[in-house]
């Protein structure tokens, strides 16, 4: 296979969510695996709704996920190309002027439905003569432009869904250019896919019908038609579609919630595939797991709790070297031993400072039995402390107090950590050290 060139083409009208991330990752990781190129194309022809701020946040999100694009293009800077393509289509007789108002179209649609006919545009405008058009324009009407479909069973070999087809005679000729000369999504997308030599159009399955239309536009403009792949969409756990507008699970919010990008990427890529959903720390490994032949046909449900569990599992396996700088930024770099002691108790890296306080203070102890705690304090072994100190000490405490089991451990844990649960005390104790341990067992903040 020659090197693929793929694109992720969001319209920057909001923050992208995990469903968009799924499409971006499928493209980017496929390109990465095959040594290809990943293009980020902003579909910002709608100048009213598109915002630079959203485009910039999408770039930040992709960089955070670990898939910065190789190339960035903005459709708002490429209108000349679209003008040129629409002129060509007009010359070929594939783009024709229509003058119906929205109300007229709606009226016709209702009439067709009432007669039990499919609400397909009747191509009345194709029958207009030059004089008719002049007369309409004299009334002040401006044309919008429709692409004349060839009615046939449009077939393609879908990268994901296998043999696919859409009967284009059941579709209205799509409007490519609005009355005010602005472009709808359909044409600019094809023009750019041609101009950027896109080899694979990998996108959500909500675009299947567009594909039939766009294949005809590709063929009209020539010379090449890319391979298409339509990936199932993500829904919420309750089955609702994700919406940019509603700010569903935006990547920005997941990032701000302190989730690891690899947790988001693992879930976004593996959910609804033949692979089990599991945390994959390395994007190259994740890229190898993408298998377009075995992506489920039905919508994949995205469960936020699954994301949290993937995140925790990634953190539990995270080597100190990889997290060191982040711990420092959180004022919680307690060294490798500290990280190894506490990481198993973290849901997020951002939870580390709480344990840093437990290990290194200041911490207000919880004393449930003052006499017991002082007795335990008085038999603390001399330093230096290591992983065996806990056992030596608790045996001495048992001998001195006669207590054992939970009655012995819980008051010690509460005094030393102020909490009922946490990492093994055997690993925490050497970090806490003799001085703090002594103070805490005496009821002093340390
Ligand atoms: N802007 C379109 C969308 O977000 C792009 C679709 C495509 O990939 O062609 O749905």
Boltz pocket constraint, residues with backbone or C-beta under 6 A from the ligand:
constraints:
  - pocket:
      binder: B
      contacts: [[A, 7], [A, 8], [A, 9], [A, 10], [A, 11], [A, 43], [A, 185], [A, 189], [A, 202], [A, 203], [A, 207]]
      max_distance: 6.0
